[in-house]
Each structure stands twice: as C-alpha cells, then as structure tokens.
Amino acid sequence: FVIFLIPCFVMGTDMALSCQNADDFVGASSPGDIVIGGLFAVHSEMLHPEEEPIKPVIQNCAGFEIQVFLQTLAMIHAIETINNSTLLSGVTLGYEIYDTCAEVTKAMASALRFLSKFNSSEDAVEFKCNYSDYIPRVKAVTGASYSEVSMAVSRLLALQLIPQVSPASSAEILSDKIRFPSFFRTIPSDFHQTRAMTHLICEAGWNWIGVIATDDDNGRFALESFGVQAMVNNVCIAFKEMLPAYLSDSTFHTKVDRAIEKIVKEKRVNVIVVFMRQFHVLKLFKKAIERNVNKIWIASDNWSAAVKISTIPNIRQLGTVVGFGFKSGDISSFQEFLRNLHEKPTENNKFLREYIMLSSVCAHLEYHDFQTCIANQSQDDLLESDGSEPQFWRDDFLNANVEPGFIHSTMLAVYAIAHAIKRQCKDRDCKDPSAFTPWELLEELKKVTVIDDDKKVKFDSNGDMSTSYDVLLWKEIDGHMEITTMAEYDAEKGGFIFVDEEKRKDFLALKKVQSTCSQHCRPGQVKKVTESPHTCCYECIYCPENHYSNQTDMDYCYRCNNKTYWAPINSTTCYRKTIYFLAWTDWFAVFLLLLSAFGVVLVLSICVIFTKNLDTPVVKASGGLTVCYIILFSHFLIFLSTVFFIDVPTEFKCKTRQALFGISFTLCISCILIKSLKILLAFSFDPKLQNFLKCMYKPIPTVVTCTGIQVIICTFWLIFRTPFVNQNFSIPRSIILECNEGSIVAFGIMLGYIAALAFICFIFAFKGRKLPENYNEAKFITFGMLIYFIAWIVFIPVYATTFGKYLPAVEIIVVLISNYGILCCTFLPKCYIIIYKQERNTKSAFLKMVYTYSSKSAGSVAVSQVSLDSKSSSFQGTITDSRKTENDSVNGNCHFQVPGQPLIKGKALPKNAARTMVRKRVSSI
C-alpha cells in the first residue's frame, strides 16, 4: 500500500462520530443551489445502550460497510461530474448524505431533517394541511440501501411528495404507487429477480430446493414473491429458514446453526436460494465452511457481487455461487475518481475520514483480515483513538471492492434527478431555492429519459427502471475467487443471453448437479435409496470415477478396465486412456533441444578458436590441444545424450542415455582433475605437497582409471538391473510412457561417483585459486564445480517428487546446467583472452606475471625456512633445462625440483634464485 500524507486531525468530538447536534448528524455534505439528500447504510448496525432506562438518544454505529461507502462516493462523484459539465447550465448541485446504519429508526431521523424547512435555523418541520408551496431542505433523495428502510422513509417523504430514487431497494411492494407515490428506483423489482431465479432453476433441471431469508420486510416479500414463482414453475421448496434482521438479536447465532443443520440434514437439496443482507451471508457462510457444506448457492442482488464475501478464506469449499446482479454500465470514470481520492479534502466527509482512520488502525493486516478489521471496528472504538497512528492509503483496495451494479445504479439515480432538474429549470432561475418544489420535480421525474451506454432508459408506471440482470458465477481463477458474468437475463423477454460458448458451457456444468425429487436417474447415474419417508423421493448419485451406466434407473454401475480405460464421474461409457510422453513436438522439448544444439555449436566454435591459436601461451597453458579436444569431445557427448531423453521411450534409449551421460561426464571431470593437479604442481612451493602431487600426476593412467571405473559401474548396471520401458498408471485418465531406471541404487552410485571426482577436483582447484591471473584456471574450475554441485543437489529432491511426462525434462535441465557451467567456466575465459585481450596472450606477458607471483612466493619460502635440494644450485636457468623439466612433469616423473639455495639465517633469498624460479615455473606450465 502507498503511504500518503493528509492534514492531521484529532479524533474525538471534532470528528463528529457521535451526534452532539443536528449538523453532526450529517455524514457528508457539500453546498449547492439545489441540494440532494442521500441515505446509505454505511454501517451495518447501530449500537444499543446498555444502561437503564433507555433514553431517546441517537447512538453510534458499528460495522463499516466498504461497498455502501463506495455508493456514497459514487453519488458524490456523479454530482461533481454534473457540476463540471454543462448539463445544468450554471446551476450547482449540493448534497447531504446520512448514514442509516441499516436501522429504520435512524433513517427516519434523517428523513425528518430532509423535511425541515429550507434555511430554518432550528431544522423545524412545519405542520401544514397543504405543502404545495413548502420548500424543504432537499429537493430529492437518493437511497436507501435496504427495502425495509426505503418503505419507512418513502411513507414519510410522501407527506411532501419529495422524490426518492433508490439504487438498491428491490422489494416488489415498493412498485405500489398508491402506498409509495414518490418512490422510484433505477433497478428492477424483485418480481423480475425471483422470476429469473425460477427460470434458472428450471433450466438447470432442479425442483427440490431450500430458501434462507432475513426476517424483515425485504426478506419476507422476496420469499413470498419467490414462492409464487416457484409454484407456477413446479419447483418445490424443501425448507424455509428465516434469520433475524439484526445481528444484535440474541437468537441470531442459534438460528444460523439451525439453518446449517437443516442444510446438512436435507442431503437431496443441493441448491439453496439466499435472500439476505451481506453481513448475514457472511455469518452464514463462515458457519457453513466450518461444517464443510458444499452446495449451489443462488444469490440475490443484495450480495451476488459482494467482494468481501467472495474473499472469505476457503470460500471454494462452499461449492458454487450463482447470483443475479444489477446490469452494470461504464464506471471507468468512477474508478479513476477512486484512484485520486486521496487528494480530496476530508473536512465535510466523515465517512472518508473514518475510512482513513480505519485503514490506519488495520494497516498491518492482509487483504481479507484488513477488510474484516474495518468491518469489526465501531465508532466508539475510534472515539477512543488518539489519532496518532500513521495515515495509510491502500490504492487498490477500494477499486477491488467495487460492485459495478450498485455503483452504476447509484450514479444513474443521480443523473435521473439531474435530468429532471434540467427539465424543471428550462424557464426558471434555479439558483433560487424556491424556484420549484419537490412535487413539481416528481412530475418531471416520471417523464425523464436518461441515456445510459447509448441506450434510452426511463421509469415505468411503477417507478421502476426495466434494466436487465447480469447472471454472475463465482469462479476460481489462479487460486482466487473471481465474480464473472456468465449470462445476461432479459427481464422483458424472460430469457438468458450468453456472451459466448464458454459461458454456455459454464451454465451446462451447473446442470450436472442434481437437486430433484422423484426424477428418473439418467444414464451415468445410479439409484440410491434414502431414509426419507417419501418413497417417491430417491437420490440419484453419479457413477464414481472409472465406472459408468448406460441405461436409465440402473441399480449399479459397471466398472471400467482401470489399466487402459477410464471414466469421469457421471459417465455413460468408458474412454481409452491417453498415452503421454515427452514428444519432439512438445514446446518444452523443443526448447531443451535448442539449448543442446547451441551447446554443440559452442563446443565446435571453441574447437575452431583453439585450433587456430594452437601456438599461443593460453592454449599451451590449457594443457595443449589434445587435452582440450578430449574435454570438448566429452562435452559434445553430454549434449548429445539429452536427445535420448525425448520422444517415445525405447529399450535402446533407456539403456543408452544414462550410460552415455555418466561415462562422458566422468571423462570430462577426469581431464579437468589432471589440469587442476598440473596447475597446483607447477606453483606449489611446499616440498611435501609437491612430492605428493608429482606422484599423483600421471595424466593418462589417471584419466583411464577414473573413466574405466565409471564404465564398469554402467556395465554392471546394464547387465544386472537394466533400465526398461514402463507404463505408469498413477495419473488418472492417462498412461505415462517412461524409462524405469531399473535400479535407483545403481543410478545413485553412478551419480555419486561423478560427484566424488568433482569434489576432489574442486578441492585441488580451490587450493590453486590464488595463482597468477593468466594461469588462474583453477578459480574458474572451482566455479564450474560449484555450479555442478548446486545443480545436482537441487536435482535430487526435484527428481524424487516429480512424476509425469516431464520427468525426463528435469534431468535434461540439470545435465545442461552442469555441462554449460563447466564448459563456460573452463573455456570461455580463455576464448575471451584469445579474442579480446591478445596483449595478455604473449610469452612476455606470461613471464612478467609469473615472475611477480614467484618472487612473492619465494619470499614466503624463505620465511618458512623450507630446505631446498642442493643439487639444483648449479642450475643455469637455460631454456633447454626448462623444457626438460616440462617434459618430466607432463610425463608424470617424480623428479621435479624447485630451484633455490640453502637458507642463510638472517638473510633473504638471493635475487638470482627468484629469477631462476620464474623461468622454471613458466617452463613447467
């Protein structure tokens, strides 16, 4: 999250979370020529006093609702956009937004303030028999969030015929213009929603369902409407559960537990229709997850797009959620508004200030915990805060919680009021608040037409906008639950419109779930007798995996031949298993082959470079062309061995690939071991170590012996426990063709032997890491061996835990990594000197560097008082003797002498001795 600085403010009475006077009651406000009121349940509940007796005091609230807070911001954004446009020609809109806390009582208090006379210092509501000329505080109201609140508020506002346009209240009863003459809404009524639900249920073939609703006006009316629609469409309701409307109800948790028990008990009911508020669904789902309930949940528009519910941990365990949401439009401007929200002033927006404070209090938490923390804080908790927390702003949090349907309908409500005001202000000076009355605006609102996404929309005779529904499917994508649009429901035609074939497939997948009573079991299913007293209601269960049934109402399922055939759940036949292997055409195999081919090209290029520069000191110092050719040839064979890991495994490939790799790699390591010994021998001044190295330095026998042992290991492996082609049936629906190594022990011995040689090579190379730069091949050999060790150490656990057709690719990768590592560390530094640093590839440059190193080393010899062979004192340092020494060294004779003189106590080694040593070292290399 992004830290940003806001003006400091002190939490307390000046934040106005507690109501001290009438102005404190306003949540957000802005002046204007025409003021629009707003009613939103920014908090989910109002706190109740514990002391006795109870006094008529408006209490603080708890449970900050991010989604409803976003609706208040949508209203503000719409008004600001209108004010910045030419829609109202210089007339500015203002707003006063109040928090209902989902309570009718608090909403009524706000409505009373709306009814108060304009510019009244005491916010007094005058009693009159005729309000035709009465100018109230606001001209229109947007809201409320819940139907139960809208019913109460609308009856009060009807006294003065103040237009009320709700973006969320969907109860069917609100379409009654006799009881609610001034009520409008920018969404369809529940009649269309419940009809859409029953159409979905019928299309999916379900007829045995459960219903859970809140025990308030909205829940009861929705349940009643759904019951009528279900009866018409022959859908049976197995059970109905009603939960208390308020979380503070002492029986709430008991009734939630009872509802869960009912769901668990009714095993034939796999579809649950839920008409509840978001915080009720949150509590229900958390309990359902604890009980491992897995059903299809049909969501009402109240919570179908609720991000805070879709992000509950383990929400996927609940099953599938399908819901109906209000049709959304283009809200990109609002999303941009949210991105710049931190720049907005907070003086007149207590909701925004509270959100900022909550973000600071909960800033240390991750996404879902952050959301839960915000919802669990009460205004009383914030009043106790001293405001000293650093202020944080989560840039993406608000945008991530946007419910497009509600945001769009809120903005549409504001635009509908604005267009009605425009029509009203054609011949009037609307800067004068008394230019028109609310009831006159009401008449214009009935006739207004709004352009929404290039479509004309208007209120029908019931005050409803006949917009369509989005059918939403909660789908897990990349480990996260995403709310996707599966289809569109046309409220007028009563049908589903699918965007593409993939969405239709998602819908057809729902039909695989059975929630029926007394229905024939189709092919792919089998009858299961239940304990239900209803004999006509038997349970149809799917044939399990690798079983099938091909007739109706079968008593048992047939079993597939598990070796070569498979069947999914609910299958009518068996399918032949698919054979998998790492094919030539597989993109990953092609990629690995390209890497191997590049390695071969690199080997050949190095061969050409070394051949052309045969007589240069760098090539000679590398052991000569023969040794280099052997090493490069072994690298070539290693790259070649990767070909045998790809395509259909055969007996020949299985036997060849590991042996070819093991012997080639051993040959390569053996040659590098000889080079390490030679370098260490040439520059060692310790007589004991030098004698040991001279005895060890036998190039040809050493290479033959080391490689021969690996040949013996592979021969025994191929004779006694030879690798073979194996069919792996461990993956359902597939047969994996793979090479069984025959003996993991033999495979381990082969790799272990290579590792042992590499370790010895690493030790010798590490000893010579501080040699002269031109001769410091040991340093690069050390790096090469380190790359080898790292690659194969990682290989062991990966190889042991990987299965499937990509298992050979794991070994190819580690072979390529180790081969490239040793090849590059051994040859590329030399190629770099040959091509780009030719001034260092001269005899004089080598002599100079070795002279400097040997002078220092000779000094070390004097200090350590090493006794030198007196026979070498007569050595003249000629080039001929030097070449003889070189030949002795290369042939492995134990007669290599270090030139020098007996030490004289208290005196340094003579200068001519050091110079003689330099020549000797150069010749030895």
N, C-alpha and C positions, 0 to 999 in steps of 0.2 A: 504494500500500500504506500501511497505517496503522502509524505508529511507536508502540510501547508499551514501557514500562519494565519490566524484570524484575530480580530480585535478581542482583547481579553475582556471577559465579563465575569462577574461573581455570581455563583449560583446562590439562590436564596429567593427572597420575595421579589427582587427585581427581575428574575427570570419568569415570574408570573405563572409558575406551575400551579400554585394554589390560588383560588379565586378570592381576592380581597375586595374587589369592586367590579362593576359591570365591564369595564374595559379589560380587566384581567381575564375575563371570560373568553375573549376573542383569541383564537389560535393564530391566525394570520390575517393581515389586513393591508389594504392599500387604498388611498383616496382616489376618487374619480367623480366625473359628472353624474354618472349612473352607477349605483352600487349593486352588485350581485352577491347574494348570500350563498354560503356553502356549508353543507352538513356532511361530515365524513367521520366514520368510526376509526379514528387514528389509533385509539387504544381499544383493546378487546373487552375490557371490563372496568367497572367503576368500583373503587374500594368502598367497603361499607364500615360505618363506625362501630366500634366495639363497646363504647360506653353507653350507659343507660342514664336518662331516657334519650332516645334518638331525637336529634334536632334537625330542623329543615335547613341543612347546610349542604351546598354542592361540594361533593367530595372529589379528591384526586383520583386518577385512573392508573391502571397498570396494563402491561402487555402491549408494547409499542408494535403496531402493525405496519411493516415496511410497505406492503402492497397498497394499503389505503393511504399512507403518507405519500406514495408516488402519485395517487389520484389527485391529492391536493396540489401537488406540484404540476400535474397535467392541467388542472384548472387555471393555475397561476400562469403557466406558460401560454395557454390559449388566450387568456386575457391580454398578456403582454404582447403577443403576436398581433392581435386585433388592434391594439392601441398603436402599434408601429406600422400598421397598414392604412390604407385609405378606405377601409370598409365603412367606418362610421364618420368620416369626413370631419375630423377635429374634435369629435366627442370622445372623451376617455371613459373607459370602464374602470371601476374600482371593485374591490371585493372585501368581504368579511367572511372568514371561514371558521367554523366552530367544530369542536370535537364532541361527538355524541357518546363516545365510549361504549357504543353498541347498546345504550340504555335509552329507553323511551323517555324516562324522566328528564335526563339531561338534554335530550333532543328537544323536548317541549320547552325547556328553559331558553334554549337558543331561538326557537320559533317565536317565543314571546318577545324577544328582543327584535326580531325581524318585523314584528307587528307594531312596534313602538313608533311613535310619530317622528317624522324626519326633523332633525335639528332639535329634538327635545332634550334638554339638559338632564332630565331625570329618567330618560328611557321609558316614559309612561305610555301605556296603551289606553287610548281613549275608547270609552264605550259609546257606540252610536247605533242607531237603527239603520242608518244608510251610510255606507262607506264609499260611495261613488266618488266623492271629492277628497277622500282621505289620502294623504301622501305618507306611506310608511317609510321605514328606514331603508328598505331594499325594494328593488323593482321585480326581482325574480330570485329563485333559489335553485341551486344545483345540489342534488342529493335526494335521499340519504343512501347510505351503503346497504342497509337491510330493509326488507319489505315491511317488517313489523314496525320499524321506526317511521318509515315513509307513510304508513297508514295513519299513525297518530298525528304526525306533523301535517300531512295533507289535509286532514279534517280541520286543523287549527288555521292553516293558511287559507283554506276555502272561505273563512269568515270574511276576508278582504279580497278573495279571488287573486291571491298572489301566485303567479305561475311557479310550479315546482317541476323541474326536469331532472329525473333520476337516471344515472348511468348504470345502475346495478340492481334496483329493486324490481324483481320479475314476477311477483305474486299475481296470479290471474285475476284476483278480486280487484286489483288496482285499475283494471280496464273499465270498471263500472263508473261511468261519468255522472251518475246520479249521486253516488256517495263521495266520489273524488273528482269533482268537476274541474279542478285546477291542476291535476296531476298529469304529467307527461313522462315519457321515458324514451331513451334512444336505443332500446333493446327490445326484443320480442318478449311476450308474456310467457309464463310457464306453460300455458296451453300448448304452444308450439314446441317447447322443450320436452314436455312429457310425451307428446306425440312422436317427436323424433326419437326419444328413448325406446318407446314401444316398437317403432319401426326397426330400430337397430336390433332389438331383442328377437323380433320375428324373423328378420333377415338371417340372423345367426342360428336360427332353429332352436332357441331356448323357450321354455314355457314354465319353468319351475324356478322362481327367484325369490330373493329376500329384499326387504326395504328397511333402511335405517334413516330416521329424520329427527330433527330437533323439535322439541315440544314448544314451538312458538307459532305465531300466525303464518309465517313463511313456510315452515316445515309442514304444518297441518294442511294448508291449502295446496302445497305441492303434492303431498301424499294423496289428498283427495282427488286432485286432477289426474295423477298417475294411475290411481285405482280405476277411474272411469275409462281411461285409455287402454289399460291392461285388459279390462273386462271385454271391451269391444274387440280386441285383437286376440282373444283366447289365451292370454298369458295369466298363469296362476301365481299368486303371491303366497309363498310358503310361510312367511312370518313377517311381522312388522315390529320394529323396535323404535321407541321414542326416547330420546335423551334430553335431559333438562337443558333449557335455553341458556342458562348462566353457569359458568364454571364454579361460581361460589356456592352453588346448590350442594348441600351436604350429601345428597343421594347420587351425585353425578358419577363418581367412580364406581359405585355399586352397580349402576345401570349400564355403564360401559362394560363391566365384567360380565354382566348378564347377557348383553348383546353378543359379546365374543363367544360365550358359552353356547349361545343359540347357533351361531355360525358354525362352530366346531361340531355341534351335535347334528345339524342338518347337512349330512355329507352329500346328499344329492343336489343341494343348492350350491352351485358354483358361480353364480352371478349375483352380486349384491349392488343394489341401487342406493346411492347415498345422497340425501338432501340435507346438507349440514353446512355450518359455517366452518371457516378454515381452522380455527383453533379447536373446534370439536373434532374435526377429522384428524388433526394432529394427535390428539389424545387417543382416539380410537385406533389409529394405525400403530402407534407405539405399543399399545397393548396387544394388537394383532401380531406384530412382529415377535413379541415375546412368546406368543403361543404358536408360532410357525404356521399361521393361517396363510393359505395360498388360494386365492380366488380371482375372478374377474370383477373389477370394481367399476361401476358406471357412475361417473362423477357429474354432479350438477354444475351449472355455470359458476356457482359460488367458489368452487375450489379446483375446477378442472385444469386451470393453468397456474396453480399455486407453486411457485418455485420452492418455497420454504417447506412444502410437503414432499415434493419430488426429491429433495436433497436430504431427507431423513436417512441416517445410516441404515443399511440393509433393506432399503425400500424395495429392492428387487425380489426379496423373499415373499412379499405380499402377493405376487402374481402380476397380472396385467391390469393397468388402469386405462379405461376408455372414457372420455368425457366430452361434454358439449360446452364450447366456449363461444362468446360473442365474436362475430366476424370482425376481424381487425382490418385497419387501413394502414396508410403510410404514417408511421410515427417517428421517422428519422429525425425530424426537427426537434422532437422532444428528447430523443437520445442525445442529440448534440447539446440541448439545454442542460441535461444532467451532467455531461462532461464539463460544462462550465459553471456548475452550480456552486463550486467552492468560491467563486468570485462574487457571488451575490451577497448583498447585505442581509444580516440576520435580525436587525432591530425589530422589525414588525412581523417576524415569522418565528413563533415559539416552537412550532413543530421542527423546523430546521435546526434551531438551537438545541432542542432536545436530542435530535438525531446526532448532532456533532458531539454532544456530551456523552451519549450512549456509545458512539464509536470510540471515544477516548477510553471510556471505562472498560470496554470489551475488546480493545485493540489487540491484546496479546493472544487472542483466540483464533483458531482456524475457521474456515467458512461457515460450516453448519453450527459449530459451537458459538461463533460470533453472532449468528442470527438468533440462536436460542437465548443467548445472553441479553441481546437487545429486547427480545420479547418478554423476558422474565423480570426486567427492571421496572419498578414502579416510580411514579413521580415523587412519592415520599422518599424513596431511596436517593433520588437525585437532589432533593432538597437538603439532604444531609451531607452531600458532597461539597467540598470547599472550592471546587473548580481549579485545583492545582494540577490536575493531570495534563500532560502534553496533548495538544489537539491533533488528531489524526483524521485523515480522509481516505477512504477506500474508493479509488477512482472507478473501479469496475463493479462494485457491489450493488449499487442502485440499478445500473443497467442490467445486471444479471438477474435482478428480481422483478423486472418489468413484466406485467401481464398485459400483452398487447390489446386484448379485447376490452379490458376495463379502461385502459388509458385512452383508447380510441373513442369509446362511448362517452367518456368524461369530456374530452375535447369537443366531441360532436354536440354534446349538450350545451356547452358554452357558445359554440358557433350558431346553434339554432336560436338561442336567446339573442345573440348579437344581430342575426339577420332579421329577427322580429323587431328589434330596436331600430334597425335601419329603416324598415318599412314604416315604423311609427314616427320616425323623425324626418320624414320627407318634407313636411310643411311646417315643422315646429323647431323651435330653438331648444334642443335637448340639453344644452348646458344649464338650463333652468330645471332644477329637480321637479318642479311642479308642472312641467310641460305635458306630462301624461301620467296616468295612474296605472297600477298593476293590472287591473281588469281589462283595460284597453290593450295592454301588451299581450294579455292572454288571448284575445281575439285574433291578434296578428300571428301569434304562435301557432294557432290551429291551421293557418293558411300558408305558413312559411315553407319554403323548399330550400334545401341545402345541397350543394354539390360535394359529394364525398367520393373521392377516387374516380372522378369523371362520371359518376352516377348521381342522378337526382333522387334524393330521399326526403320524405316528409312524414308527418304524423298522420295516422289514420283516424277514423272517427272515434276510436277508443283511446287516442293519445299515445299509441304505440308506434314505433318505427318497425316496419316489416323487413328488418335485416335478416340475413341468414345466419346459420351457426357453422362454426368450424368443428369437425369431429376430431378430437385430439387423442393421440395414442402416446402413452409414456413408454419410451423405448430406450433400452440400454445401448449406448454408443460409446466405445472406447472406455468402458468402465464407469461411465456417468449416465444417470437417468436424464434423458432429454425429452422434452414435450414437443412432439412432432404433429403436424397436421396430416391426418390420414385421408380425410374427405371433407366435402362441404355439404351441408344439409340445406336444401332449398325449402324454406318454411312455407312458401306459397304452393309449390307443387308437391311437397311432401316426399322428396326422393333424395338419394345420395349421389353426389357427383365426385368421382375420383379423378385426381390430377393425372396420375399415370398408372401403368400396370403394376408397378412395385407396390403402390399404396393399396391397390385392389388385392394384391397377394397378402398384405398385412391384414386386411379385413377377412379374407378367406381363412387365414390362420386362426382367427378367433372362432370360426365355426367348428374347428376341431374339438373345442371344449364343449362338453355335454352338460346341460343343466335342464333336464327334461323329466317328465313323469309319464309313465305308460306309453313310451315311444319305442318303436322297433329298434333293435340293435342292428346297425348296418354292418356290411362286410368290413372286417378289420376290428370289430368289437366282439365281445362275448358277454352273455348274461351273467349277472351276479345277484343272487338272492340277498335281500337285505332284511333287517329286523323290523322294518316298518310294518305297522298294522294294515297298511294299504296294499293289498295283494296286487293291485294293478300297477303299482309303482315298483318296478325292479330297476336295478342300477346297471347301466351299460358301461363296461370298462374296456379300455383299449387292450388289444392283444399286446403283450410285452415285447420288448425288443427281441428280434430273432424268432418271432412267432407270427402267425398270420391266420386269418379266417377268410374264407371266400364265399360264405353264404350268410343269409340273414338269420338272426336269432340263434346262433350256434352256442352250444353249451361248453365248448372248449376250443382252444386254438391249436393249430398244427405247429410243429417245431421245424425250423429250417436246419439244413446241414450246416452247422456252425463253422466248419472248416473252409468251405468255399462259397457259402451263401450267407446273406444277412437280410434282415427285415427291420424297418423302423417301427416305432410304436404305431399302432393302428394301421397295420399293413394288411393288404388283401393278397399279397403274393411275396415270394422270396426273390431277392436280387443277387446276381453274381457279384462277389466282392471285386473291387478294383485293385489291380496289381500296380504297385508303386516301386520305383527305384530312381536313383539319380541319373536322369537321362541326359543325352547330349544336348537336347533342346531346352533343358531347364536353364533359366536365366542365370541362376547361381553357378551351375556347372560351366556355362559359357564364360562367366566372369573368372572363375578359377583357372580355366584352360588358358584364357588370355594372360593371366598372371604367370602361368608356367611358360607360355610361349615367349613372353617378354624376358623371363629369366634365361631361356635358351639363347635368345638374341644377345642378351647381356654377356653371357659366357663366351659366345663366339666373338663379340666385339673385344672383350678383354684379351682373348687369344690373339687377335689381329694386332692389337696395340703392343702386346709383349713381344710378339714375333718381330715386328718392325723395329723394336727398340731392344733387340737382344743384347747388344754390347754395352748398354748403358749401366751405370752403377746401381740404379734402382732395381732393374731386372736381375742383375747378378746378386744383389743383396737379398732378393726374394728366394734364393735357393737355386736359381738357374731355371732354364726353360722347361727342363724335364719334370721337375717337381711341380712347377706351376701347371703344366699340361695335365699331370695326374690329378691334381686338385680340381682343376676346371672340368676335367672329364667326369670326376665323381659328382660334381655339382650338376653337370648335364644329365647324368643318370638319375639323380634325385628328382630333378624337374620332370624327367621322362616318366618316373614311377607314378606320378599323380594321374596319368592317363588311365592306369589300370583300376582306379577307384571309381570311374564313371561308366555309365551305361549298364546294360543287363549283366549282373554278376555271373561269371562262369567259373568252372573249376580252375582253369588256367589263370584267370585274373586273380582269383582269391589266393592262389599259391604264389604267384609271381610278385604281387605288389609289395607285400611286407618284406620278402627276402631281398628284392631289388633295392628297396629303400634302405634296409638295415645294413647290407653289405656296402652300398655306395657311401652311406653316411660314415660308416666306420673307416673306410678308406680315406675319406676326406679328413676326418679328425686325426687319423694316424699321421698323415703327412704334415698337418699343422702342428702336431705334437713334436715331430722331428725338427720343424722350423723353430719352435719355441726353445727346444733343447740347444740348438745350434747358436741362437742369439744369446742365450744365457751363458753358454760356454765361452763365447768369444769375449764377453765383457765381465767375466767373473774374476775377481782378484783374491778370492778366498781359496787357498790351495786345497783344503779338504773338499770343498764343494766342487772345485774344478776337477779334481781327480775322480770324484763320483760321476760328474757329468760326462767326462771323457770316456769312462767305462760304459755309460748308458748310451752314448751317442753312436749307434750303429744303424744308420738310416734304413737300409734295405731289409735287414732281418727284423727290425722293429715294425716296419710297415707290413711286412708279410705275416709276421706273427699276430699282430693285432687284428689284421683283416681276416687271417685264417681262422682265428677263434670264432669270429662272427659267422664265418662260412659254416663252421662245424655246428654252431648253435642252430642256424637256419636249416641245415641239413637234417639234424635230429628232429627238429620241429616238423619239417615236411614229411619225414618218414613215419614218425610215430603218432603225431596228433595233427595231421594236415588240415589246413583250413578247407571249408566246403561251403556250398551254396545252401542257404537256409531260407525257409518261408516263415515269416513272423506274422502270427495272427493276433498279436497283443492289442492292435488298434482296431476298434470296431469298424466294420464296413470295408476294411482294407486288408490286403496281403502285401507285406513289405518283403521284397526280394533283397537279401543282404548276404554278405560273406560272414560266416561264423569263423572266428579265428582258430577254432579247434582247441586251443589251449591258451587261456589267459596267462597262465604261468610262463609258458614259452614266450609269449608276446612281451610279457613283463621283463623276462631275462634279456631278450634282445634289446629292448629299450634301456634297461638298466646297465647293460654292458656299454652301450654308446654313452650313457650318462657318466659312467665311471671314467672312460677315456677322456671325455670332455672336461671332467673335473680335474684330472691330472694335468691336462693341457692348460686349464685355467690357472692352476697353481703355478706352473712354470712361467706362463705368460705374465702373471701378476708379479712374480719375482723380478722380471725384466722390464717393468713398466716405466722405470726412470732412466732408461738408456738414452743415448743421443737421439735427437729428433729424427734424423734420416734413417736410423736403424730401429726406431721405436715401433716396430711392427707388433711387439708384444702387447702394447697398450690396446691396439685395435683387435688383436686376437682375444684379449680379455673382454672387450665389449661384445665381440661376436659370441663368445661362450656364455656371457650373461644373457644375451638375447635368447640363446638356445635354452638355457635353464628356465628362464621366465616362461617361454612359450610352452615347454613341456610340463612344467609344474601346473600351469593353468589347464593344460590339455587333460590331465588325469581326472579331475572332478567333472569337467565338462563331458568328456567321453563316457564316464561312468553313469551320468544322469541323462544323456541324450539317447533318444531312440527315434526310429522312423527313417525315411529315405534320405534325410540329410546327415545321418551319422557319418558316412564316408567323407562328407564335406568338412567335418570337424577335423579329421586327421589331415586332410589335404591342406587346410588352412595352417595348421601348426607346422606341417612339413615345409610349406612355402615360407612361413615367417622365419623359422630357424635357418633354412637354406639361404634365404635372402640376407639374413642378418650376418651369417658367417661369410658369405660371398662378398657382400658390400664392405664389411669391416676388413677383410683380408686384401682385397684388390683395388677397391675404389680410391683409397688414399694414394696408392702408387700410381694409378692412372691419372689422378689429379696432378701429381708432381711431374709425370712424364709429359702431359699435355700443356698444363698451365704454368708450372714452376720449373722450367727447363734449366734455369740458372742453378737450381739446387741439385740437378741430376748430372753433376760433373764430379770428376775424381777429386779436384781441388776442394770443392765444397764438402765432400765427404771427409777428406783428410783434415780439413780445418775443424769440423765438428767433432770428429773422433779425437783429435789432438786435445781439444779443450776438455772433453769428458775424461780422457785418460790421465791428463795432468792432475785433475781433481782427484781421480780415483787413486793415482799413485801416491798422492799426499795422504790419502786415507790409509793406504797400505803402510806407509812409514809410521803413522801414528799408532796403528795397531800392532806394529813390530812383527810383521809376517816374515818368516825366513824364506828367502828365495834360493832357488837352485844355483850354486856357484858355477856350474858348468856353463851356464848361459852368459857369464860375464864377458866371454870372449866374442860374443855375438856382435857382428858388424852392422846389422840392420840393413843388409842388402835386399834388393827386390827378389833375388833368386831364392834366398833362405826363406823369405816371407812366403813365396809361392809353395815352397816345400812344406812349410808349416800348414798352409791352407790344405794341401793335399792330404797331409796326415790327419788333419782334423776331419775333413769330409769323409775319409775312408774309415773313420772310427777308431784309429790307433790311440792307445793310451800313452802317447809320448809328447803331448802338447806342453811346452814350457813357457812360463811367464817370464819375460826378461826383467832383469833388475840387478841389484847389488846387495851384498850383506849390509844390514843396517849398522850404522855407527852411532853409538849412544850420544845423544845431544845434538846430532846433526841431521839436516834434512836430506832427502834423496837427491842425488845429483841430477842436474837438468838433462844431461845427455841420456840418462836412463829413462826418464819420462818420455823423451822424444823417440827413443827406441821402442818403447811400449806402444806408442801411437802407430808406428809403422806395422808393428806386429798385429795389432787389433784389426787394422784395415785389411791386411792380407788374410787374416783368419776369416773375416766375413766374406 
